[in-house]
Amino acid sequence: MSTRPFVSVKFSPAGRTVSFLLPEIVVDEEPPSGCQVPESDCDLPASPAELTASASQLPSPNAPTTDLGSLIPGPGFLPPGPASLVPGDHVVVQTSDGEALGTVTRVPAAVAERREPPPDSSQIVIRRASREDVLLRLRHQQREIEAQRVAQLKIRERGLAMKLTRVEHVFDGSRLVFYYTAESRVDFRELVRDLAAHFRMRIEMRQIGVRDEAKILGGYGSCGRPLCCTTWLKSFEPVSIKMAKQQQLSLNPSKLSGQCGRLKCCLRYELPNGNGVKHAGCADQGGCSNPTGCGHGNCGNCSTCHR
């Protein structure tokens, strides 16, 4: 069974890699009307006289084209197949939050099968990004910096108990999204009115947790590598101090806490996985709440732990 080609795209240099399907281009193999050739003449070689007569009937190069004009690729034309895109190319993709601009990255052969999206995935490549698309994204980034500065001033003026994490200007330019953290519920209605009056566009506020904040901001862990939540983790699974005790680790909070201030997600990596393999980890297996590892007690897999 042939698989649909896909590419891996990043939206930030140190961010996670997301797979997007390439668009399918259907080519009609039947000749257009008026250009059919009798089957009896298909296998017969043409004589020099017939070739001369056929050449005289060809349209002039300066003649206007109608039917063939639609076959000429436009500036955003994207031929099928991953060979049409190389790492470093900018593309416009369709995400769950709308269109976005990303950069194509290399897909290692060892993880190509794991990164392959389902055939019915809604995440597809719309077109190759043009120069105008790249310039538009640069203008949006400047607007995000300005929006974050203005929002922080407004938050201080109103004395709101919230911490602004990041501002995102969506690619279509319809709204500004403000991500923030807060220990309790915040009444930001007056803040939204001030921001909407200043930027003249729709304002959206999204409250996130401290682990999501570390995921958005990024950084490096004590191991010297980029944060797992920023680069490849798809979900946050429960982590308990029992996992550290089982591995006989030092219970020093400064060593067990990550950049978010919570227990490190990598405490799960040295635990048995759902197949019972020791030190195989269960970081990418969702729904696991077993503090002693997914393979402990022959539970089978993560989806059946503690049922």
Residue, then its C-alpha position, 0 to 999 in steps of 0.5 A: m500500500s502506497t503512503r501519501p508523501f509528507v514533510s516535517v515542519k518547524f515553526s521555531p528553531a528550537g521547537r517541535t517537529v510537526s508532520f504535514l501531508l503534501p497536497e494531492i494533485v490529480v492529473d487527467e490522463e485522457p487527451p482533451s477533446g479535439c485531440q484524440v488520435p484514432e487507435s489504428d494510427c497510434d502504432l504507425p510511424a508518420s511519413p515526412a509529408e505528414l509531419t510537414a503537414s502537421a507542423s503547418q497546422l500548429p498554432s502560432p507561438n504568439a497566439p493566445t491560449t485558453d484551454l492550456g492556460s490553466l495547466i501553467p503552474g502559478p507562483g504557489f504551485l507545489p509538485p507532488g512528492p517530497a522531492s519538491l521540497v528541501p530542508g530550509d524551504h518555507v511553506v504555508v500549512q493548515t493547522s488546527d488554529g488556521e494557516a501558519l508559516g513554517t520551515v521544512t526540516r529533514v526527516p531521519a530515516a530511522v523515525a520516518e515511519r513514526r512521524e508519518p501522519p494518518p492519510d486522513s489528517s487535516q494537517i496539510v501543506i497548502r503551498r510554498a511560501s512566497r516572499e510576501d508570506v515571509l515578509l508578512r510573518l516578519r511584520h507579525q513578529q514585530r507586532e507580537i513584540e509590541a503587543q507584549r510590551v503594551a500588554q505588560l504595561k496594561i497589566r501593571e496599571r490595573g494590578l492584575a495577578m497574572k503573568l504574560t507568557r507569550v503573544e501570538h499573531v495568527f498568520d491570517g492577521s485576524r486576532l492576537v492571542f495572549y498566553y498567560t499564567a495565574e494562580s486563580r481566575v482573573d477578570f481581564r475584561e477591561l484589559v481586553r477592551d484596552l488591547a482591542a482599542h489599541f490594536r484594532m483587532r480581535i483579542e483572545m486570552r488563554q490561561i495555561g499552566v506552568r508546564d505549558e509555559a515552559k513548553i512555549l518558552g523553551g530552554y535547556g535542561s540540566c542534561g544540556r539538551p533542549l526541553c523535551c516538552t518543547t521538542w518532542l513530548k506530545s502530552f504531559e503524563p503524571v510524574s510522582i516522587k515514587m518514580a524517583k524513589q524506585q530509581q534510588l535517586s537523590l530526593n533533592p528538590s533542586k535536582l528533581s525539578g525542571q524549568c517549570g518548577r515541577l518534577k521532571c518528565c524524564l523521571r519516567y524514562e528509566l521505568p519499564n514500559g508497557n511491554g515490560v522492557k526495563h529502562a525503556g521508558c513510557a514517556d510517549q505512552g499516554g494514559c499511564s498513572n502507575p507510579t512504579g512503571c507501566g510494565h510493573g505487575n504485568c499490566g500490559n500497556c499504559s492504557t490498562c494501568h490501574r483499571 
